[in-house]
Amino acid sequence: MTTVRNDVQAILNGEDEEDMTQEKFDEMMNNWLINLAKQPPSSWSANDRVWCE
């Protein structure tokens, strides 16, 4: 996750912009989504999740 954040920050800073491809972006996004899915759900939706389950 840190790598993705650093890569995105470098792009926002104008660094390595020429190295960014759609494939690299897709890979970075996929890694971010995988890591996001590993996190536990937020507490604000606890009641609704119980209801749905």
All heavy atoms as atom14 arrays in JSON, in Angstrom:
{
  "sequence": "MTTVRNDVQAILNGEDEEDMTQEKFDEMMNNWLINLAKQPPSSWSANDRVWCE",
  "atom14_mask": [
    [1, 1, 1, 1, 1, 1, 1, 1, 0, 0, 0, 0, 0, 0],
    [1, 1, 1, 1, 1, 1, 1, 0, 0, 0, 0, 0, 0, 0],
    [1, 1, 1, 1, 1, 1, 1, 0, 0, 0, 0, 0, 0, 0],
    [1, 1, 1, 1, 1, 1, 1, 0, 0, 0, 0, 0, 0, 0],
    [1, 1, 1, 1, 1, 1, 1, 1, 1, 1, 1, 0, 0, 0],
    [1, 1, 1, 1, 1, 1, 1, 1, 0, 0, 0, 0, 0, 0],
    [1, 1, 1, 1, 1, 1, 1, 1, 0, 0, 0, 0, 0, 0],
    [1, 1, 1, 1, 1, 1, 1, 0, 0, 0, 0, 0, 0, 0],
    [1, 1, 1, 1, 1, 1, 1, 1, 1, 0, 0, 0, 0, 0],
    [1, 1, 1, 1, 1, 0, 0, 0, 0, 0, 0, 0, 0, 0],
    [1, 1, 1, 1, 1, 1, 1, 1, 0, 0, 0, 0, 0, 0],
    [1, 1, 1, 1, 1, 1, 1, 1, 0, 0, 0, 0, 0, 0],
    [1, 1, 1, 1, 1, 1, 1, 1, 0, 0, 0, 0, 0, 0],
    [1, 1, 1, 1, 0, 0, 0, 0, 0, 0, 0, 0, 0, 0],
    [1, 1, 1, 1, 1, 1, 1, 1, 1, 0, 0, 0, 0, 0],
    [1, 1, 1, 1, 1, 1, 1, 1, 0, 0, 0, 0, 0, 0],
    [1, 1, 1, 1, 1, 1, 1, 1, 1, 0, 0, 0, 0, 0],
    [1, 1, 1, 1, 1, 1, 1, 1, 1, 0, 0, 0, 0, 0],
    [1, 1, 1, 1, 1, 1, 1, 1, 0, 0, 0, 0, 0, 0],
    [1, 1, 1, 1, 1, 1, 1, 1, 0, 0, 0, 0, 0, 0],
    [1, 1, 1, 1, 1, 1, 1, 0, 0, 0, 0, 0, 0, 0],
    [1, 1, 1, 1, 1, 1, 1, 1, 1, 0, 0, 0, 0, 0],
    [1, 1, 1, 1, 1, 1, 1, 1, 1, 0, 0, 0, 0, 0],
    [1, 1, 1, 1, 1, 1, 1, 1, 1, 0, 0, 0, 0, 0],
    [1, 1, 1, 1, 1, 1, 1, 1, 1, 1, 1, 0, 0, 0],
    [1, 1, 1, 1, 1, 1, 1, 1, 0, 0, 0, 0, 0, 0],
    [1, 1, 1, 1, 1, 1, 1, 1, 1, 0, 0, 0, 0, 0],
    [1, 1, 1, 1, 1, 1, 1, 1, 0, 0, 0, 0, 0, 0],
    [1, 1, 1, 1, 1, 1, 1, 1, 0, 0, 0, 0, 0, 0],
    [1, 1, 1, 1, 1, 1, 1, 1, 0, 0, 0, 0, 0, 0],
    [1, 1, 1, 1, 1, 1, 1, 1, 0, 0, 0, 0, 0, 0],
    [1, 1, 1, 1, 1, 1, 1, 1, 1, 1, 1, 1, 1, 1],
    [1, 1, 1, 1, 1, 1, 1, 1, 0, 0, 0, 0, 0, 0],
    [1, 1, 1, 1, 1, 1, 1, 1, 0, 0, 0, 0, 0, 0],
    [1, 1, 1, 1, 1, 1, 1, 1, 0, 0, 0, 0, 0, 0],
    [1, 1, 1, 1, 1, 1, 1, 1, 0, 0, 0, 0, 0, 0],
    [1, 1, 1, 1, 1, 0, 0, 0, 0, 0, 0, 0, 0, 0],
    [1, 1, 1, 1, 1, 1, 1, 1, 1, 0, 0, 0, 0, 0],
    [1, 1, 1, 1, 1, 1, 1, 1, 1, 0, 0, 0, 0, 0],
    [1, 1, 1, 1, 1, 1, 1, 0, 0, 0, 0, 0, 0, 0],
    [1, 1, 1, 1, 1, 1, 1, 0, 0, 0, 0, 0, 0, 0],
    [1, 1, 1, 1, 1, 1, 0, 0, 0, 0, 0, 0, 0, 0],
    [1, 1, 1, 1, 1, 1, 0, 0, 0, 0, 0, 0, 0, 0],
    [1, 1, 1, 1, 1, 1, 1, 1, 1, 1, 1, 1, 1, 1],
    [1, 1, 1, 1, 1, 1, 0, 0, 0, 0, 0, 0, 0, 0],
    [1, 1, 1, 1, 1, 0, 0, 0, 0, 0, 0, 0, 0, 0],
    [1, 1, 1, 1, 1, 1, 1, 1, 0, 0, 0, 0, 0, 0],
    [1, 1, 1, 1, 1, 1, 1, 1, 0, 0, 0, 0, 0, 0],
    [1, 1, 1, 1, 1, 1, 1, 1, 1, 1, 1, 0, 0, 0],
    [1, 1, 1, 1, 1, 1, 1, 0, 0, 0, 0, 0, 0, 0],
    [1, 1, 1, 1, 1, 1, 1, 1, 1, 1, 1, 1, 1, 1],
    [1, 1, 1, 1, 1, 1, 0, 0, 0, 0, 0, 0, 0, 0],
    [1, 1, 1, 1, 1, 1, 1, 1, 1, 0, 0, 0, 0, 0]
  ],
  "atom14_positions": [
    [[0.82, -1.19, 0.0], [0.0, 0.0, 0.0], [0.87, 1.26, 0.0], [0.55, 2.22, -0.64], [-0.93, -0.04, 1.21], [-1.91, 1.07, 1.24], [-3.09, 0.86, -0.08], [-4.3, 2.0, 0.38], [0.0, 0.0, 0.0], [0.0, 0.0, 0.0], [0.0, 0.0, 0.0], [0.0, 0.0, 0.0], [0.0, 0.0, 0.0], [0.0, 0.0, 0.0]],
    [[1.94, 1.21, 0.76], [2.83, 2.36, 0.81], [3.42, 2.66, -0.55], [3.54, 3.82, -0.95], [3.95, 2.12, 1.83], [3.35, 1.87, 3.1], [4.89, 3.3, 1.93], [0.0, 0.0, 0.0], [0.0, 0.0, 0.0], [0.0, 0.0, 0.0], [0.0, 0.0, 0.0], [0.0, 0.0, 0.0], [0.0, 0.0, 0.0], [0.0, 0.0, 0.0]],
    [[3.76, 1.6, -1.28], [4.32, 1.78, -2.62], [3.34, 2.49, -3.52], [3.7, 3.39, -4.27], [4.72, 0.42, -3.23], [5.66, -0.2, -2.36], [5.31, 0.58, -4.6], [0.0, 0.0, 0.0], [0.0, 0.0, 0.0], [0.0, 0.0, 0.0], [0.0, 0.0, 0.0], [0.0, 0.0, 0.0], [0.0, 0.0, 0.0], [0.0, 0.0, 0.0]],
    [[2.08, 2.09, -3.46], [1.05, 2.72, -4.29], [0.93, 4.19, -3.94], [0.9, 5.05, -4.81], [-0.3, 2.01, -4.13], [-1.4, 2.76, -4.85], [-0.22, 0.58, -4.63], [0.0, 0.0, 0.0], [0.0, 0.0, 0.0], [0.0, 0.0, 0.0], [0.0, 0.0, 0.0], [0.0, 0.0, 0.0], [0.0, 0.0, 0.0], [0.0, 0.0, 0.0]],
    [[0.89, 4.49, -2.66], [0.78, 5.89, -2.23], [1.98, 6.69, -2.7], [1.83, 7.82, -3.19], [0.67, 5.97, -0.71], [-0.67, 5.52, -0.19], [-0.78, 5.73, 1.3], [-2.07, 5.29, 1.76], [-2.28, 4.62, 2.87], [-1.26, 4.33, 3.66], [-3.47, 4.25, 3.23], [0.0, 0.0, 0.0], [0.0, 0.0, 0.0], [0.0, 0.0, 0.0]],
    [[3.16, 6.13, -2.56], [4.36, 6.83, -3.01], [4.36, 7.03, -4.52], [4.74, 8.1, -5.01], [5.62, 6.07, -2.59], [5.84, 6.1, -1.1], [5.31, 6.95, -0.4], [6.61, 5.15, -0.61], [0.0, 0.0, 0.0], [0.0, 0.0, 0.0], [0.0, 0.0, 0.0], [0.0, 0.0, 0.0], [0.0, 0.0, 0.0], [0.0, 0.0, 0.0]],
    [[3.93, 6.02, -5.26], [3.87, 6.14, -6.72], [2.87, 7.21, -7.14], [3.15, 8.03, -8.02], [3.5, 4.8, -7.36], [4.61, 3.76, -7.25], [5.76, 4.15, -6.96], [4.31, 2.58, -7.47], [0.0, 0.0, 0.0], [0.0, 0.0, 0.0], [0.0, 0.0, 0.0], [0.0, 0.0, 0.0], [0.0, 0.0, 0.0], [0.0, 0.0, 0.0]],
    [[1.72, 7.22, -6.5], [0.7, 8.22, -6.84], [1.19, 9.61, -6.47], [1.02, 10.56, -7.24], [-0.64, 7.89, -6.14], [-1.62, 9.04, -6.29], [-1.23, 6.61, -6.7], [0.0, 0.0, 0.0], [0.0, 0.0, 0.0], [0.0, 0.0, 0.0], [0.0, 0.0, 0.0], [0.0, 0.0, 0.0], [0.0, 0.0, 0.0], [0.0, 0.0, 0.0]],
    [[1.84, 9.74, -5.32], [2.36, 11.04, -4.91], [3.41, 11.53, -5.9], [3.45, 12.7, -6.25], [2.94, 10.99, -3.5], [3.33, 12.35, -2.97], [2.15, 13.29, -2.87], [1.12, 12.96, -2.3], [2.27, 14.47, -3.45], [0.0, 0.0, 0.0], [0.0, 0.0, 0.0], [0.0, 0.0, 0.0], [0.0, 0.0, 0.0], [0.0, 0.0, 0.0]],
    [[4.26, 10.63, -6.38], [5.28, 11.0, -7.36], [4.63, 11.5, -8.64], [5.07, 12.48, -9.24], [6.2, 9.81, -7.65], [0.0, 0.0, 0.0], [0.0, 0.0, 0.0], [0.0, 0.0, 0.0], [0.0, 0.0, 0.0], [0.0, 0.0, 0.0], [0.0, 0.0, 0.0], [0.0, 0.0, 0.0], [0.0, 0.0, 0.0], [0.0, 0.0, 0.0]],
    [[3.56, 10.86, -9.04], [2.84, 11.28, -10.25], [2.22, 12.66, -10.03], [2.31, 13.54, -10.89], [1.76, 10.25, -10.63], [2.44, 8.96, -11.08], [0.84, 10.79, -11.72], [1.51, 7.78, -11.16], [0.0, 0.0, 0.0], [0.0, 0.0, 0.0], [0.0, 0.0, 0.0], [0.0, 0.0, 0.0], [0.0, 0.0, 0.0], [0.0, 0.0, 0.0]],
    [[1.61, 12.86, -8.85], [1.0, 14.15, -8.56], [2.04, 15.26, -8.5], [1.75, 16.41, -8.82], [0.22, 14.08, -7.24], [-1.02, 13.19, -7.25], [-1.61, 13.12, -5.85], [-2.04, 13.71, -8.23], [0.0, 0.0, 0.0], [0.0, 0.0, 0.0], [0.0, 0.0, 0.0], [0.0, 0.0, 0.0], [0.0, 0.0, 0.0], [0.0, 0.0, 0.0]],
    [[3.25, 14.91, -8.11], [4.34, 15.88, -8.05], [4.98, 16.1, -9.42], [5.92, 16.88, -9.54], [5.42, 15.43, -7.06], [4.94, 15.48, -5.63], [3.99, 16.18, -5.31], [5.57, 14.73, -4.77], [0.0, 0.0, 0.0], [0.0, 0.0, 0.0], [0.0, 0.0, 0.0], [0.0, 0.0, 0.0], [0.0, 0.0, 0.0], [0.0, 0.0, 0.0]],
    [[4.51, 15.4, -10.42], [5.05, 15.57, -11.76], [6.25, 14.69, -12.06], [6.9, 14.83, -13.09], [0.0, 0.0, 0.0], [0.0, 0.0, 0.0], [0.0, 0.0, 0.0], [0.0, 0.0, 0.0], [0.0, 0.0, 0.0], [0.0, 0.0, 0.0], [0.0, 0.0, 0.0], [0.0, 0.0, 0.0], [0.0, 0.0, 0.0], [0.0, 0.0, 0.0]],
    [[6.56, 13.77, -11.17], [7.68, 12.87, -11.37], [7.18, 11.58, -12.03], [6.08, 11.13, -11.76], [8.32, 12.52, -10.02], [8.75, 13.74, -9.23], [9.04, 13.41, -7.77], [9.09, 12.22, -7.43], [9.19, 14.36, -7.01], [0.0, 0.0, 0.0], [0.0, 0.0, 0.0], [0.0, 0.0, 0.0], [0.0, 0.0, 0.0], [0.0, 0.0, 0.0]],
    [[7.98, 10.99, -12.86], [7.69, 9.69, -13.46], [6.4, 9.67, -14.26], [5.84, 8.61, -14.5], [7.62, 8.58, -12.41], [8.92, 8.4, -11.69], [10.0, 8.53, -12.31], [8.88, 8.13, -10.5], [0.0, 0.0, 0.0], [0.0, 0.0, 0.0], [0.0, 0.0, 0.0], [0.0, 0.0, 0.0], [0.0, 0.0, 0.0], [0.0, 0.0, 0.0]],
    [[5.92, 10.8, -14.66], [4.67, 10.84, -15.41], [4.78, 10.08, -16.72], [3.84, 9.43, -17.14], [4.27, 12.29, -15.67], [2.89, 12.42, -16.26], [2.44, 13.86, -16.32], [2.87, 14.66, -15.49], [1.67, 14.16, -17.23], [0.0, 0.0, 0.0], [0.0, 0.0, 0.0], [0.0, 0.0, 0.0], [0.0, 0.0, 0.0], [0.0, 0.0, 0.0]],
    [[5.93, 10.15, -17.36], [6.1, 9.47, -18.63], [6.13, 7.96, -18.47], [5.87, 7.22, -19.4], [7.38, 9.96, -19.32], [7.27, 11.4, -19.76], [8.53, 12.19, -19.44], [9.57, 11.58, -19.2], [8.44, 13.41, -19.43], [0.0, 0.0, 0.0], [0.0, 0.0, 0.0], [0.0, 0.0, 0.0], [0.0, 0.0, 0.0], [0.0, 0.0, 0.0]],
    [[6.47, 7.47, -17.27], [6.54, 6.04, -17.02], [5.18, 5.42, -16.75], [5.05, 4.21, -16.73], [7.46, 5.75, -15.84], [8.9, 6.1, -16.14], [9.27, 6.19, -17.32], [9.66, 6.29, -15.18], [0.0, 0.0, 0.0], [0.0, 0.0, 0.0], [0.0, 0.0, 0.0], [0.0, 0.0, 0.0], [0.0, 0.0, 0.0], [0.0, 0.0, 0.0]],
    [[4.17, 6.23, -16.48], [2.86, 5.7, -16.14], [2.16, 5.21, -17.4], [2.04, 5.92, -18.38], [2.01, 6.77, -15.46], [0.62, 6.3, -15.07], [0.57, 4.83, -14.02], [1.33, 5.44, -12.54], [0.0, 0.0, 0.0], [0.0, 0.0, 0.0], [0.0, 0.0, 0.0], [0.0, 0.0, 0.0], [0.0, 0.0, 0.0], [0.0, 0.0, 0.0]],
    [[1.72, 3.96, -17.33], [0.93, 3.37, -18.42], [-0.39, 2.93, -17.83], [-0.55, 2.84, -16.61], [1.66, 2.16, -19.03], [1.78, 1.15, -18.0], [3.02, 2.53, -19.57], [0.0, 0.0, 0.0], [0.0, 0.0, 0.0], [0.0, 0.0, 0.0], [0.0, 0.0, 0.0], [0.0, 0.0, 0.0], [0.0, 0.0, 0.0], [0.0, 0.0, 0.0]],
    [[-1.33, 2.61, -18.69], [-2.61, 2.11, -18.21], [-2.42, 0.8, -17.46], [-3.06, 0.56, -16.43], [-3.58, 1.91, -19.38], [-4.98, 1.51, -18.93], [-5.67, 2.6, -18.1], [-5.67, 3.75, -18.49], [-6.24, 2.23, -16.97], [0.0, 0.0, 0.0], [0.0, 0.0, 0.0], [0.0, 0.0, 0.0], [0.0, 0.0, 0.0], [0.0, 0.0, 0.0]],
    [[-1.52, -0.03, -17.94], [-1.26, -1.31, -17.28], [-0.7, -1.1, -15.87], [-1.09, -1.78, -14.93], [-0.3, -2.16, -18.12], [-0.9, -2.68, -19.4], [-0.92, -1.63, -20.52], [-0.17, -0.62, -20.44], [-1.71, -1.82, -21.46], [0.0, 0.0, 0.0], [0.0, 0.0, 0.0], [0.0, 0.0, 0.0], [0.0, 0.0, 0.0], [0.0, 0.0, 0.0]],
    [[0.22, -0.16, -15.73], [0.81, 0.11, -14.42], [-0.25, 0.7, -13.49], [-0.33, 0.31, -12.32], [1.99, 1.08, -14.55], [2.72, 1.3, -13.26], [3.98, 2.11, -13.45], [4.71, 2.28, -12.13], [5.96, 3.02, -12.29], [0.0, 0.0, 0.0], [0.0, 0.0, 0.0], [0.0, 0.0, 0.0], [0.0, 0.0, 0.0], [0.0, 0.0, 0.0]],
    [[-1.06, 1.6, -14.0], [-2.13, 2.17, -13.19], [-3.1, 1.09, -12.74], [-3.49, 1.04, -11.57], [-2.88, 3.26, -13.96], [-4.05, 3.81, -13.2], [-3.87, 4.79, -12.24], [-5.33, 3.32, -13.44], [-4.95, 5.28, -11.52], [-6.41, 3.81, -12.72], [-6.22, 4.79, -11.76], [0.0, 0.0, 0.0], [0.0, 0.0, 0.0], [0.0, 0.0, 0.0]],
    [[-3.49, 0.21, -13.67], [-4.41, -0.88, -13.34], [-3.83, -1.78, -12.25], [-4.54, -2.21, -11.33], [-4.74, -1.7, -14.58], [-5.59, -0.93, -15.58], [-6.15, 0.12, -15.22], [-5.66, -1.39, -16.74], [0.0, 0.0, 0.0], [0.0, 0.0, 0.0], [0.0, 0.0, 0.0], [0.0, 0.0, 0.0], [0.0, 0.0, 0.0], [0.0, 0.0, 0.0]],
    [[-2.54, -2.08, -12.36], [-1.88, -2.92, -11.35], [-1.88, -2.23, -9.99], [-2.17, -2.85, -8.96], [-0.45, -3.23, -11.79], [0.3, -4.1, -10.81], [1.74, -4.34, -11.24], [2.09, -4.04, -12.38], [2.5, -4.84, -10.39], [0.0, 0.0, 0.0], [0.0, 0.0, 0.0], [0.0, 0.0, 0.0], [0.0, 0.0, 0.0], [0.0, 0.0, 0.0]],
    [[-1.57, -0.94, -9.99], [-1.57, -0.19, -8.74], [-2.96, -0.14, -8.13], [-3.13, -0.33, -6.91], [-1.07, 1.24, -8.98], [0.4, 1.32, -9.32], [0.92, 2.95, -9.95], [0.32, 4.05, -8.68], [0.0, 0.0, 0.0], [0.0, 0.0, 0.0], [0.0, 0.0, 0.0], [0.0, 0.0, 0.0], [0.0, 0.0, 0.0], [0.0, 0.0, 0.0]],
    [[-3.97, 0.09, -8.94], [-5.34, 0.15, -8.45], [-5.78, -1.21, -7.91], [-6.42, -1.3, -6.86], [-6.29, 0.62, -9.55], [-7.73, 0.74, -9.11], [-8.01, 1.87, -7.73], [-7.79, 3.42, -8.53], [0.0, 0.0, 0.0], [0.0, 0.0, 0.0], [0.0, 0.0, 0.0], [0.0, 0.0, 0.0], [0.0, 0.0, 0.0], [0.0, 0.0, 0.0]],
    [[-5.42, -2.27, -8.62], [-5.78, -3.61, -8.18], [-5.14, -3.92, -6.83], [-5.81, -4.46, -5.93], [-5.35, -4.64, -9.22], [-5.88, -6.01, -8.9], [-7.04, -6.18, -8.56], [-5.02, -7.01, -9.01], [0.0, 0.0, 0.0], [0.0, 0.0, 0.0], [0.0, 0.0, 0.0], [0.0, 0.0, 0.0], [0.0, 0.0, 0.0], [0.0, 0.0, 0.0]],
    [[-3.87, -3.58, -6.66], [-3.2, -3.79, -5.37], [-3.88, -3.01, -4.26], [-4.05, -3.5, -3.15], [-1.72, -3.42, -5.47], [-0.93, -4.4, -6.28], [-1.31, -5.55, -6.43], [0.18, -3.94, -6.83], [0.0, 0.0, 0.0], [0.0, 0.0, 0.0], [0.0, 0.0, 0.0], [0.0, 0.0, 0.0], [0.0, 0.0, 0.0], [0.0, 0.0, 0.0]],
    [[-4.26, -1.78, -4.55], [-4.93, -0.95, -3.55], [-6.27, -1.58, -3.15], [-6.61, -1.65, -1.97], [-5.13, 0.46, -4.09], [-5.8, 1.37, -3.11], [-5.24, 1.96, -2.02], [-7.17, 1.78, -3.14], [-6.17, 2.72, -1.37], [-7.37, 2.62, -2.02], [-8.24, 1.52, -3.98], [-8.6, 3.2, -1.75], [-9.46, 2.11, -3.71], [-9.63, 2.93, -2.6]],
    [[-7.04, -2.05, -4.14], [-8.34, -2.66, -3.85], [-8.19, -3.94, -3.04], [-9.0, -4.22, -2.14], [-9.1, -2.91, -5.15], [-9.58, -1.66, -5.87], [-10.13, -2.03, -7.25], [-10.6, -0.91, -5.05], [0.0, 0.0, 0.0], [0.0, 0.0, 0.0], [0.0, 0.0, 0.0], [0.0, 0.0, 0.0], [0.0, 0.0, 0.0], [0.0, 0.0, 0.0]],
    [[-7.17, -4.74, -3.36], [-6.92, -5.96, -2.59], [-6.63, -5.63, -1.13], [-7.19, -6.24, -0.22], [-5.77, -6.77, -3.23], [-6.24, -7.4, -4.54], [-5.25, -7.84, -2.27], [-5.12, -8.0, -5.38], [0.0, 0.0, 0.0], [0.0, 0.0, 0.0], [0.0, 0.0, 0.0], [0.0, 0.0, 0.0], [0.0, 0.0, 0.0], [0.0, 0.0, 0.0]],
    [[-5.78, -4.64, -0.92], [-5.46, -4.23, 0.45], [-6.66, -3.62, 1.16], [-6.86, -3.84, 2.36], [-4.28, -3.27, 0.47], [-2.97, -3.96, 0.18], [-2.74, -5.09, 0.6], [-2.1, -3.3, -0.56], [0.0, 0.0, 0.0], [0.0, 0.0, 0.0], [0.0, 0.0, 0.0], [0.0, 0.0, 0.0], [0.0, 0.0, 0.0], [0.0, 0.0, 0.0]],
    [[-7.45, -2.88, 0.45], [-8.66, -2.28, 1.03], [-9.64, -3.37, 1.47], [-10.26, -3.27, 2.53], [-9.32, -1.34, 0.02], [-10.53, -0.57, 0.49], [-10.15, 0.39, 1.62], [-11.12, 0.21, -0.67], [0.0, 0.0, 0.0], [0.0, 0.0, 0.0], [0.0, 0.0, 0.0], [0.0, 0.0, 0.0], [0.0, 0.0, 0.0], [0.0, 0.0, 0.0]],
    [[-9.78, -4.42, 0.67], [-10.71, -5.51, 1.0], [-10.27, -6.28, 2.23], [-11.1, -6.93, 2.88], [-10.84, -6.44, -0.2], [0.0, 0.0, 0.0], [0.0, 0.0, 0.0], [0.0, 0.0, 0.0], [0.0, 0.0, 0.0], [0.0, 0.0, 0.0], [0.0, 0.0, 0.0], [0.0, 0.0, 0.0], [0.0, 0.0, 0.0], [0.0, 0.0, 0.0]],
    [[-9.01, -6.23, 2.57], [-8.5, -6.95, 3.75], [-8.83, -6.22, 5.05], [-8.74, -6.82, 6.12], [-6.98, -7.12, 3.64], [-6.56, -8.07, 2.54], [-5.05, -8.15, 2.46], [-4.6, -9.02, 1.29], [-3.14, -9.03, 1.16], [0.0, 0.0, 0.0], [0.0, 0.0, 0.0], [0.0, 0.0, 0.0], [0.0, 0.0, 0.0], [0.0, 0.0, 0.0]],
    [[-9.21, -4.97, 4.96], [-9.5, -4.19, 6.17], [-10.88, -4.57, 6.7], [-11.79, -4.86, 5.93], [-9.46, -2.7, 5.86], [-8.1, -2.21, 5.45], [-8.11, -0.73, 5.14], [-9.1, -0.03, 5.36], [-6.99, -0.23, 4.64], [0.0, 0.0, 0.0], [0.0, 0.0, 0.0], [0.0, 0.0, 0.0], [0.0, 0.0, 0.0], [0.0, 0.0, 0.0]],
    [[-11.04, -4.54, 8.01], [-12.36, -4.82, 8.58], [-13.34, -3.7, 8.22], [-12.92, -2.56, 7.99], [-12.11, -4.88, 10.09], [-10.86, -4.09, 10.29], [-10.05, -4.23, 9.04], [0.0, 0.0, 0.0], [0.0, 0.0, 0.0], [0.0, 0.0, 0.0], [0.0, 0.0, 0.0], [0.0, 0.0, 0.0], [0.0, 0.0, 0.0], [0.0, 0.0, 0.0]],
    [[-14.62, -4.02, 8.18], [-15.61, -2.98, 7.86], [-15.66, -1.91, 8.95], [-15.33, -2.18, 10.11], [-16.93, -3.74, 7.78], [-16.68, -5.11, 8.27], [-15.22, -5.32, 8.38], [0.0, 0.0, 0.0], [0.0, 0.0, 0.0], [0.0, 0.0, 0.0], [0.0, 0.0, 0.0], [0.0, 0.0, 0.0], [0.0, 0.0, 0.0], [0.0, 0.0, 0.0]],
    [[-16.1, -0.74, 8.57], [-16.23, 0.37, 9.52], [-17.37, 0.1, 10.49], [-18.34, -0.59, 10.17], [-16.5, 1.66, 8.77], [-15.43, 1.97, 7.93], [0.0, 0.0, 0.0], [0.0, 0.0, 0.0], [0.0, 0.0, 0.0], [0.0, 0.0, 0.0], [0.0, 0.0, 0.0], [0.0, 0.0, 0.0], [0.0, 0.0, 0.0], [0.0, 0.0, 0.0]],
    [[-17.26, 0.67, 11.65], [-18.29, 0.45, 12.67], [-19.61, 1.17, 12.34], [-20.66, 0.75, 12.82], [-17.78, 0.93, 14.03], [-17.49, 2.31, 13.99], [0.0, 0.0, 0.0], [0.0, 0.0, 0.0], [0.0, 0.0, 0.0], [0.0, 0.0, 0.0], [0.0, 0.0, 0.0], [0.0, 0.0, 0.0], [0.0, 0.0, 0.0], [0.0, 0.0, 0.0]],
    [[-19.57, 2.21, 11.52], [-20.78, 2.97, 11.24], [-21.84, 2.13, 10.53], [-23.03, 2.43, 10.61], [-20.49, 4.23, 10.43], [-19.99, 3.96, 9.04], [-18.69, 3.85, 8.64], [-20.77, 3.75, 7.86], [-18.6, 3.59, 7.3], [-19.89, 3.52, 6.79], [-22.13, 3.72, 7.6], [-20.32, 3.26, 5.5], [-22.55, 3.48, 6.31], [-21.66, 3.25, 5.28]],
    [[-21.44, 1.05, 9.87], [-22.4, 0.23, 9.13], [-22.74, -1.07, 9.85], [-23.38, -1.95, 9.27], [-21.85, -0.08, 7.74], [-20.64, -0.83, 7.84], [0.0, 0.0, 0.0], [0.0, 0.0, 0.0], [0.0, 0.0, 0.0], [0.0, 0.0, 0.0], [0.0, 0.0, 0.0], [0.0, 0.0, 0.0], [0.0, 0.0, 0.0], [0.0, 0.0, 0.0]],
    [[-22.34, -1.22, 11.1], [-22.52, -2.48, 11.83], [-23.98, -2.92, 11.88], [-24.3, -4.08, 11.59], [-21.95, -2.36, 13.23], [0.0, 0.0, 0.0], [0.0, 0.0, 0.0], [0.0, 0.0, 0.0], [0.0, 0.0, 0.0], [0.0, 0.0, 0.0], [0.0, 0.0, 0.0], [0.0, 0.0, 0.0], [0.0, 0.0, 0.0], [0.0, 0.0, 0.0]],
    [[-24.89, -2.02, 12.22], [-26.31, -2.39, 12.32], [-26.87, -2.85, 10.98], [-27.61, -3.83, 10.91], [-27.14, -1.22, 12.85], [-26.83, -0.93, 14.31], [-26.36, -1.79, 15.05], [-27.08, 0.3, 14.72], [0.0, 0.0, 0.0], [0.0, 0.0, 0.0], [0.0, 0.0, 0.0], [0.0, 0.0, 0.0], [0.0, 0.0, 0.0], [0.0, 0.0, 0.0]],
    [[-26.54, -2.16, 9.93], [-27.04, -2.53, 8.61], [-26.46, -3.86, 8.14], [-27.15, -4.66, 7.5], [-26.72, -1.44, 7.58], [-27.5, -0.16, 7.86], [-28.6, -0.25, 8.43], [-27.0, 0.91, 7.52], [0.0, 0.0, 0.0], [0.0, 0.0, 0.0], [0.0, 0.0, 0.0], [0.0, 0.0, 0.0], [0.0, 0.0, 0.0], [0.0, 0.0, 0.0]],
    [[-25.19, -4.13, 8.44], [-24.6, -5.41, 8.05], [-25.27, -6.54, 8.77], [-25.56, -7.59, 8.18], [-23.09, -5.39, 8.33], [-22.3, -4.58, 7.35], [-20.8, -4.84, 7.45], [-20.29, -5.03, 8.8], [-19.89, -4.06, 9.61], [-19.93, -2.8, 9.21], [-19.43, -4.33, 10.82], [0.0, 0.0, 0.0], [0.0, 0.0, 0.0], [0.0, 0.0, 0.0]],
    [[-25.56, -6.37, 10.07], [-26.25, -7.41, 10.83], [-27.62, -7.65, 10.23], [-28.05, -8.79, 10.05], [-26.35, -7.0, 12.33], [-27.29, -7.92, 13.08], [-24.99, -6.99, 12.96], [0.0, 0.0, 0.0], [0.0, 0.0, 0.0], [0.0, 0.0, 0.0], [0.0, 0.0, 0.0], [0.0, 0.0, 0.0], [0.0, 0.0, 0.0], [0.0, 0.0, 0.0]],
    [[-28.34, -6.58, 9.89], [-29.66, -6.72, 9.3], [-29.59, -7.48, 7.97], [-30.4, -8.35, 7.71], [-30.28, -5.33, 9.08], [-31.64, -5.4, 8.46], [-32.82, -5.62, 9.11], [-31.95, -5.26, 7.07], [-33.84, -5.62, 8.2], [-33.34, -5.41, 6.94], [-31.19, -5.03, 5.94], [-33.97, -5.34, 5.71], [-31.81, -4.96, 4.72], [-33.2, -5.12, 4.61]],
    [[-28.6, -7.15, 7.14], [-28.47, -7.8, 5.84], [-28.09, -9.27, 5.96], [-28.56, -10.1, 5.18], [-27.4, -7.1, 4.99], [-27.91, -5.47, 4.43], [0.0, 0.0, 0.0], [0.0, 0.0, 0.0], [0.0, 0.0, 0.0], [0.0, 0.0, 0.0], [0.0, 0.0, 0.0], [0.0, 0.0, 0.0], [0.0, 0.0, 0.0], [0.0, 0.0, 0.0]],
    [[-27.26, -9.57, 6.94], [-26.84, -10.97, 7.11], [-27.95, -11.79, 7.68], [-28.13, -12.93, 7.43], [-25.6, -11.03, 8.0], [-24.39, -10.42, 7.33], [-23.19, -10.3, 8.26], [-23.31, -10.64, 9.46], [-22.13, -9.85, 7.8], [0.0, 0.0, 0.0], [0.0, 0.0, 0.0], [0.0, 0.0, 0.0], [0.0, 0.0, 0.0], [0.0, 0.0, 0.0]]
  ]
}
